[in-house]
Amino acid sequence: MGVPSTLLDGRRPTDGMLALAQDIADNKERDGLGQTSVPADVYTDPDYWAREKSAIYDRLPQILCPSALLPDAGMAVPHDATGRPLLITRDAAGKVHVFLNVCRHRGTRLVEGSEVKCAKKFVCPYHAWTYAVDGRLLALPRPDTFPELDKSEMGLVELPSRESGGVIWFCPKEETADFSLADRLGEDFDALGMGEHVLFRRKTHEVAGNWKLIMDAFLESYHVTRLHAQTIGPFFKDGVTSGDMIGPHARSAVGRLEEMEGVDLTDMAQLRRVVTFAYQLMPGALVIPSPDYINLMVMMPQAQNRTLVEDFMLIPEHPSTDKARDHWERSWALLDGGVFASEDFRAAELGQQGLETGAVPELTLGTMEGGIRRYHETVEEALRAAN
């Protein structure tokens, strides 16, 4: 199908993306780590997970979902998988908000379910306190019984959030809500046209494995032609890759060197055909642009050995024909149901089962797996920063 030219017309890769692409064109890999290791207990120790939750998932900015989940004003979606009841909304002016999904009167859950809703207001099911999509308390029954109530002070509790590059971020704490790197990554996502993509499918998977085991699979290329031999493996080979860091976030690129001659690397449409970028984002999100669509996966750990993974498939435009819809359905089935669920997530579950026996005290990583070591170093750095 390909990405429509109108979506990428005039777009230029960011300087960082261009540098990685030039590395590939020059057949030059950036210096990597030698053979290294990661201790096994970072995947299995519940105390270590408790430290991660406190220092990272309860404290740092993180991705919630793509902008395409709420494409229009007056839309909202409850979101519980982070361990706190959230309500993501887009108000009449198009601004995104992330609220606690809790009525300010008696603490009742305000909006039930998990599907996207269109609404101009939310009415609490208990006492019918009514809120606007922007969080303001609009009305309540028998206001005369609350003679000292100031409605302007009783809006929904809002958490810091930022929409950038077609992605919605939030932060559980005001004092750590620095979204500068979200904005910087947003420049790359804008270059990919991510904010103009539409949502085709979303699904939440429950994986019986540590969240970092899932991330590990997207931080190395060693497994691709082996684990994915029956799906996408034949389309890849152990070739030239390049990568760098944007703060704690990893950006990687893999290109088909034999196809890059004569390609204008500054033209995003041409670049997208020969170089595939991927983003491994702290604490646990992945942006994977395929040649004609984009997957966003968000990892939300529930325990040291249980992770919810929400997968979103973004496509350039809504399918207008049965043929187009069939194309996207097959792409979704290949990646979400095949590559991710049956292969990557299953490998994480098998790894969790093996590591919990204690047979392997540390994971031995080869030179094609250096991204895993770097990722774990960013986790350790976050733990130290929180102390």
C-alpha positions as CSV (number, residue, x, y, z in Angstrom):
1,M,0.0,0.0,0.0
2,G,2.7,2.5,1.0
3,V,2.3,5.7,2.9
4,P,0.3,8.3,0.8
5,S,2.7,10.8,-0.7
6,T,0.6,13.6,0.6
7,L,1.3,12.5,4.2
8,L,5.1,12.7,3.7
9,D,5.3,15.4,1.1
10,G,7.8,18.1,2.1
11,R,8.7,16.3,5.3
12,R,12.4,16.2,6.2
13,P,14.0,13.8,8.7
14,T,15.3,15.4,11.8
15,D,19.1,15.9,12.0
16,G,19.3,12.9,14.3
17,M,17.4,10.6,12.0
18,L,19.5,11.8,9.1
19,A,22.7,11.1,10.9
20,L,21.7,7.5,11.6
21,A,20.6,7.0,7.9
22,Q,24.0,8.4,6.8
23,D,25.8,5.9,9.0
24,I,24.0,3.1,7.2
25,A,24.6,4.6,3.8
26,D,28.3,4.8,4.7
27,N,28.2,1.2,6.0
28,K,29.4,2.5,9.4
29,E,28.1,1.1,12.7
30,R,28.4,3.3,15.8
31,D,30.6,2.0,18.5
32,G,28.8,-0.6,20.6
33,L,29.4,-2.5,23.7
34,G,31.4,-5.8,23.7
35,Q,30.1,-8.9,25.4
36,T,28.3,-7.9,28.6
37,S,25.7,-9.2,31.0
38,V,22.6,-8.3,33.1
39,P,21.8,-9.9,36.5
40,A,18.8,-12.2,36.3
41,D,17.2,-11.0,39.5
42,V,16.2,-7.6,37.9
43,Y,13.5,-9.7,36.2
44,T,12.4,-11.9,39.1
45,D,12.9,-10.0,42.4
46,P,9.6,-8.5,43.7
47,D,11.6,-6.0,45.9
48,Y,13.5,-4.8,42.8
49,W,10.2,-4.4,41.0
50,A,8.8,-2.4,43.9
51,R,11.7,0.0,43.7
52,E,11.2,0.3,39.9
53,K,7.5,1.1,40.4
54,S,8.2,3.8,43.0
55,A,11.1,5.4,41.2
56,I,9.9,5.1,37.6
57,Y,6.3,4.2,37.0
58,D,5.0,6.3,39.9
59,R,7.3,9.2,39.2
60,L,8.5,9.8,35.6
61,P,6.8,11.0,32.4
62,Q,5.5,8.1,30.3
63,I,3.5,7.5,27.2
64,L,-0.2,6.6,27.5
65,C,-1.5,6.3,24.0
66,P,-1.4,7.8,20.5
67,S,-3.3,11.0,19.7
68,A,-5.3,9.0,17.2
69,L,-7.2,7.3,20.1
70,L,-9.0,10.6,20.6
71,P,-9.1,12.2,17.2
72,D,-11.9,14.7,17.8
73,A,-13.0,17.2,20.4
74,G,-15.4,16.0,23.0
75,M,-13.9,12.5,23.3
76,A,-12.8,10.6,26.4
77,V,-11.5,7.2,27.4
78,P,-11.1,5.7,30.8
79,H,-7.6,4.1,31.4
80,D,-6.9,1.9,34.3
81,A,-3.8,-0.1,33.3
82,T,-1.2,2.2,34.9
83,G,-2.5,1.2,38.3
84,R,-4.5,4.4,38.8
85,P,-7.9,5.2,37.4
86,L,-7.3,7.8,34.7
87,L,-9.6,9.6,32.3
88,I,-8.1,10.9,29.1
89,T,-10.1,13.6,27.4
90,R,-9.9,16.1,24.4
91,D,-11.8,19.2,25.2
92,A,-13.8,21.5,22.9
93,A,-10.6,23.5,22.0
94,G,-8.8,20.2,21.1
95,K,-6.6,20.2,24.2
96,V,-5.8,16.8,25.8
97,H,-6.2,16.4,29.6
98,V,-5.4,13.5,31.8
99,F,-7.6,13.4,35.0
100,L,-8.0,11.0,37.8
101,N,-11.3,9.3,37.0
102,V,-12.7,10.2,40.4
103,C,-15.7,12.4,41.4
104,R,-14.7,15.1,43.8
105,H,-17.8,14.7,45.9
106,R,-17.5,11.1,47.4
107,G,-14.6,9.6,45.4
108,T,-16.8,7.5,43.1
109,R,-15.4,6.3,39.7
110,L,-16.8,8.8,37.3
111,V,-16.7,7.0,33.9
112,E,-17.0,3.3,33.6
113,G,-15.6,0.9,30.9
114,S,-12.5,1.1,28.7
115,E,-13.8,2.2,25.3
116,V,-13.6,5.7,23.8
117,K,-16.7,7.8,24.4
118,C,-18.1,11.0,22.8
119,A,-19.5,13.3,25.4
120,K,-19.8,17.0,26.3
121,K,-20.1,16.2,30.0
122,F,-19.7,13.4,32.6
123,V,-22.3,12.7,35.2
124,C,-21.3,10.8,38.4
125,P,-23.6,7.7,38.7
126,Y,-23.9,8.2,42.5
127,H,-25.1,11.8,43.1
128,A,-25.1,13.2,39.6
129,W,-22.4,15.7,40.0
130,T,-21.6,16.9,36.5
131,Y,-18.3,17.7,34.9
132,A,-17.2,19.2,31.6
133,V,-14.7,17.5,29.3
134,D,-12.1,20.0,30.4
135,G,-12.6,18.9,34.1
136,R,-14.7,21.8,35.4
137,L,-17.5,21.0,37.8
138,L,-20.6,22.3,35.9
139,A,-23.5,21.4,38.2
140,L,-24.7,19.4,41.2
141,P,-28.2,18.5,42.5
142,R,-29.5,20.7,45.4
143,P,-26.6,23.1,45.5
144,D,-28.3,24.8,48.4
145,T,-27.2,21.9,50.6
146,F,-23.5,22.9,49.9
147,P,-23.7,26.6,51.0
148,E,-19.9,26.9,51.2
149,L,-19.0,25.0,48.0
150,D,-16.9,26.9,45.4
151,K,-17.4,25.0,42.2
152,S,-14.3,26.5,40.7
153,E,-12.2,24.6,43.3
154,M,-13.9,21.3,42.8
155,G,-13.0,20.3,39.2
156,L,-11.5,16.9,38.4
157,V,-7.9,16.4,39.6
158,E,-5.6,16.8,36.6
159,L,-2.3,15.2,36.2
160,P,0.5,16.8,34.1
161,S,0.3,15.7,30.4
162,R,1.7,16.6,27.0
163,E,0.7,15.9,23.5
164,S,3.6,15.9,21.1
165,G,4.2,14.3,17.7
166,G,1.0,12.3,17.7
167,V,1.6,10.8,21.2
168,I,0.0,11.6,24.6
169,W,2.3,11.5,27.6
170,F,1.5,12.0,31.3
171,C,3.4,12.2,34.5
172,P,2.1,10.9,37.9
173,K,3.8,13.8,39.8
174,E,3.9,17.5,39.2
175,E,7.5,17.9,40.5
176,T,9.0,15.4,37.9
177,A,6.8,16.5,34.9
178,D,9.6,17.5,32.5
179,F,8.3,16.9,29.0
180,S,11.3,18.4,27.2
181,L,12.4,15.0,25.8
182,A,8.8,14.2,24.8
183,D,8.9,17.4,22.7
184,R,12.3,16.4,21.2
185,L,11.0,12.9,20.3
186,G,7.9,14.6,18.9
187,E,10.1,16.2,16.2
188,D,11.0,12.7,14.9
189,F,7.4,11.6,15.1
190,D,6.2,14.7,13.2
191,A,8.8,13.8,10.5
192,L,7.1,10.4,10.3
193,G,3.7,11.9,10.0
194,M,2.6,10.1,13.1
195,G,0.1,12.8,14.2
196,E,-1.7,12.5,10.9
197,H,-2.2,8.8,11.1
198,V,-5.5,7.3,12.2
199,L,-6.1,4.4,14.5
200,F,-7.0,1.1,12.9
201,R,-6.8,-1.4,15.8
202,R,-5.9,-1.5,19.5
203,K,-5.6,-4.5,21.7
204,T,-4.3,-5.1,25.3
205,H,-2.3,-8.3,25.9
206,E,-1.6,-9.8,29.3
207,V,1.9,-11.2,29.3
208,A,3.2,-13.5,32.1
209,G,6.6,-11.9,32.1
210,N,8.7,-9.0,33.4
211,W,8.2,-5.8,31.4
212,K,11.9,-5.5,30.7
213,L,12.0,-9.0,29.1
214,I,9.4,-7.6,26.6
215,M,11.5,-4.5,26.0
216,D,14.7,-6.6,25.5
217,A,13.3,-8.1,22.3
218,F,13.1,-4.7,20.7
219,L,16.6,-3.7,21.8
220,E,18.6,-6.2,19.8
221,S,18.5,-7.7,16.3
222,Y,20.1,-11.1,17.2
223,H,16.8,-12.9,17.5
224,V,15.0,-11.5,14.4
225,T,15.9,-14.1,11.8
226,R,15.7,-16.9,14.4
227,L,12.6,-16.3,16.5
228,H,10.7,-14.7,13.6
229,A,11.8,-17.3,11.0
230,Q,8.2,-18.0,10.0
231,T,6.9,-14.4,9.9
232,I,9.1,-11.4,9.3
233,G,12.5,-13.0,9.6
234,P,13.0,-13.6,5.9
235,F,12.7,-9.8,5.3
236,F,15.7,-9.1,7.5
237,K,19.3,-10.1,7.8
238,D,22.2,-9.4,10.2
239,G,23.3,-6.2,8.6
240,V,24.1,-2.6,9.1
241,T,22.3,-0.9,11.9
242,S,22.9,2.4,13.8
243,G,21.5,3.9,16.9
244,D,21.8,6.7,19.5
245,M,20.2,8.0,22.7
246,I,17.8,10.9,23.3
247,G,18.2,11.1,27.1
248,P,17.2,7.7,28.4
249,H,15.3,6.9,25.2
250,A,16.9,4.8,22.4
251,R,16.5,5.5,18.7
252,S,17.7,2.9,16.2
253,A,17.7,2.4,12.5
254,V,18.2,-0.5,10.1
255,G,18.6,0.0,6.4
256,R,18.9,-1.9,3.2
257,L,22.4,-0.8,2.1
258,E,22.0,-2.3,-1.4
259,E,19.0,-0.1,-2.1
260,M,20.3,3.2,-0.8
261,E,22.4,4.3,-3.8
262,G,20.8,7.4,-5.3
263,V,18.3,7.9,-2.5
264,D,17.8,11.4,-1.3
265,L,18.2,10.9,2.5
266,T,16.8,14.3,3.2
267,D,13.4,13.3,1.6
268,M,11.3,11.6,4.2
269,A,9.3,9.7,1.6
270,Q,12.4,8.2,0.0
271,L,14.1,7.6,3.3
272,R,11.1,5.7,4.7
273,R,11.3,3.2,1.8
274,V,14.9,2.1,2.6
275,V,15.5,2.8,6.3
276,T,13.3,1.6,9.2
277,F,13.5,3.5,12.4
278,A,12.5,2.3,15.9
279,Y,12.2,4.0,19.2
280,Q,12.6,2.2,22.6
281,L,11.2,4.7,25.1
282,M,11.6,4.8,28.9
283,P,10.1,3.5,30.9
284,G,8.3,1.0,28.6
285,A,7.0,2.1,25.2
286,L,7.9,1.3,21.6
287,V,7.3,3.1,18.4
288,I,7.9,0.9,15.4
289,P,7.3,2.5,12.0
290,S,6.9,-0.2,9.3
291,P,7.1,0.9,5.7
292,D,3.4,1.8,5.5
293,Y,2.1,2.0,9.1
294,I,3.2,2.6,12.7
295,N,2.8,0.4,15.8
296,L,2.8,2.0,19.2
297,M,3.1,-0.4,22.1
298,V,2.8,0.6,25.8
299,M,4.0,-1.6,28.6
300,M,2.2,-1.3,31.9
301,P,3.7,-3.6,34.5
302,Q,1.4,-5.1,37.2
303,A,4.0,-7.1,39.1
304,Q,7.5,-8.4,38.5
305,N,6.1,-11.3,36.4
306,R,3.0,-9.8,34.8
307,T,2.7,-7.0,32.2
308,L,-0.1,-5.5,30.3
309,V,0.9,-4.4,26.8
310,E,-1.4,-2.2,24.7
311,D,-0.7,-2.3,21.0
312,F,-2.0,0.4,18.7
313,M,-1.8,0.1,14.9
314,L,-1.8,3.5,13.1
315,I,-2.4,3.8,9.4
316,P,-2.1,6.7,7.0
317,E,-5.9,7.0,6.3
318,H,-9.1,5.2,7.0
319,P,-9.6,2.3,4.5
320,S,-12.0,3.3,1.8
321,T,-12.3,-0.1,0.0
322,D,-12.6,-3.7,1.0
323,K,-9.2,-4.4,-0.6
324,A,-7.6,-1.7,1.6
325,R,-9.3,-3.0,4.7
326,D,-8.2,-6.5,4.0
327,H,-4.6,-5.3,3.5
328,W,-4.6,-3.7,7.0
329,E,-6.3,-6.6,8.6
330,R,-3.6,-8.9,7.3
331,S,-0.9,-6.5,8.5
332,W,-2.5,-6.3,11.9
333,A,-2.8,-10.1,12.2
334,L,0.8,-10.6,11.1
335,L,2.3,-8.2,13.7
336,D,-0.1,-8.1,16.7
337,G,-1.2,-11.7,16.6
338,G,1.9,-13.3,15.1
339,V,5.2,-11.5,15.6
340,F,4.2,-9.8,18.9
341,A,1.8,-12.2,20.7
342,S,3.0,-15.6,19.4
343,E,6.7,-14.8,19.2
344,D,8.0,-11.8,21.2
345,F,5.6,-12.0,24.1
346,R,5.7,-15.8,24.2
347,A,9.6,-15.6,24.4
348,A,9.3,-13.2,27.3
349,E,7.0,-15.7,29.1
350,L,9.4,-18.6,28.5
351,G,12.3,-16.4,29.7
352,Q,10.4,-15.6,32.9
353,Q,9.8,-19.2,33.6
354,G,13.4,-20.1,33.1
355,L,14.9,-17.2,35.1
356,E,12.6,-17.9,38.0
357,T,14.3,-21.3,38.5
358,G,17.6,-19.6,39.4
359,A,19.5,-21.7,36.8
360,V,20.8,-18.6,35.1
361,P,22.3,-16.1,37.5
362,E,22.9,-13.5,34.8
363,L,22.0,-13.0,31.1
364,T,25.1,-13.2,28.8
365,L,24.8,-10.6,26.1
366,G,26.7,-10.6,22.8
367,T,27.8,-7.7,20.7
368,M,24.4,-7.6,18.9
369,E,22.6,-7.2,22.2
370,G,24.3,-4.1,23.6
371,G,21.1,-2.2,23.5
372,I,19.8,-4.4,26.4
373,R,22.7,-3.4,28.6
374,R,22.2,0.3,27.8
375,Y,18.5,0.0,28.6
376,H,19.1,-1.6,32.0
377,E,21.7,1.1,32.7
378,T,19.0,3.8,32.2
379,V,16.7,1.9,34.6
380,E,19.5,1.7,37.2
381,E,20.1,5.4,36.7
382,A,16.5,6.2,37.4
383,L,16.6,4.1,40.6
384,R,19.6,6.1,41.8
385,A,18.1,9.4,40.9
386,A,15.0,8.7,43.0
387,N,17.0,7.9,46.2
